[in-house]
Amino acid sequence: MGDYHDHEQDNAPVGASDSYPHIYVKDTDVRLPKFQTTGFGRYKDFQPLAKGGTAVLRTCRDESLGRTVVMKTLHPHLANNEYMHSRFLREARVTAQLQHPSTVPVYDLGRDLEGRLYFTMKKVAGDNIREIIERQLAGDADAIEKYDLERMLGVLIQVCNGLDYAHAHGVVHRDIKPENILIGSFGEVLILDWGVAKVWAMGADDPTNVAMEHEVLTDIDQRPGTPLYMAPEQVRGGGQDIDARTDVYAVGAVLYEILTLREPLRGQRISETFDMILHKPPKPPRERAPERNISPVLEAIALKALQKNCADRYQSMAEMIAEIRDFRGRALQSLTGA
């Protein structure tokens, strides 16, 4: 058996890539210690990955399962911030409970040795749509060929499916934007960052849940989301009008940007952007980017999703998916002559 282990470690399987860590027998067949380390103690070999305003991301090795994971930890200066604690816990639990191919699997939730909140999740690699658009704007031939319109529409359908699943479970993402859509190295499509998600299925018959939502997680005087992709009801604030159609608007903004390589509405200041979102319709994509030969059908889909009034948009992700699929089907028929 020792020789077999050595052989497996020294020779990578056919088709394996040096860009990705191989799976070895030494990691899969090792005996579990009689006295197993659990909780934070199971994680070793921390390496920095990214840092944001509220949390830090690190890669680390899960010694129990022999795999590399990503750990997200709340910043020390937020140790006594109950609002951010609640947001962090909601992000971890929402992501964990939305068990869909378009969400990142969450493995563990707890506190580190300094008492800071953390959760661990699957490590994924790939390109987000923001990076892709920027490369296409710069004339990157590989990005233009690899992420053509047909593929991007397929990606968008997967995003819509993931959001439709979330909406069916009473969750609105509220921060869909190109940066939060990852196209993995093996074709997977992931919706990232559920940190400002709205959970409207709180359980109306449970006064404890209602009280927690009111006291801890209300968004009075706050506008969760990213200004360029906010729906009018987000800009107005308050949260009462936020529902599945809010995510429809954001997906429409992403589709608009995929088509034109430009955001639908952008002012010189945030206040100007908010005013445009509330009162100014976006310029039709074919007028905004005439050189890109945009289909009038896709233009109509984007503009319907971007309507100011919720009632004028697609009323569900399923409706929007059906329209995009219908366009792709007719486009395929025209190419094949069927």
Secondary structure by P-SEA (a helix, b strand, c coil): caaaaaaaaacccccccccbbbbcccccccccccccccccccccccccccccccbbbbbbbcccccbbbbbbbccccccccaaaaaaaaaaaaaaaaccccccccccccccccccccbbbbbbbbcccaaaaaaaaaaccaaaaaaccaaaaaaaaaaaaaaaaaaaaacccccccccccccccccbbbbbcccccccccccccccaaaaaaaacccccccccccccccccccccccccccccaaaaaaaaaaaaaaaaccccccccccaaaaaaaaacccccccccccccccccaaaaaaaaaaaccccccccccaaaaaaaaaaaaaaaaaaaacc
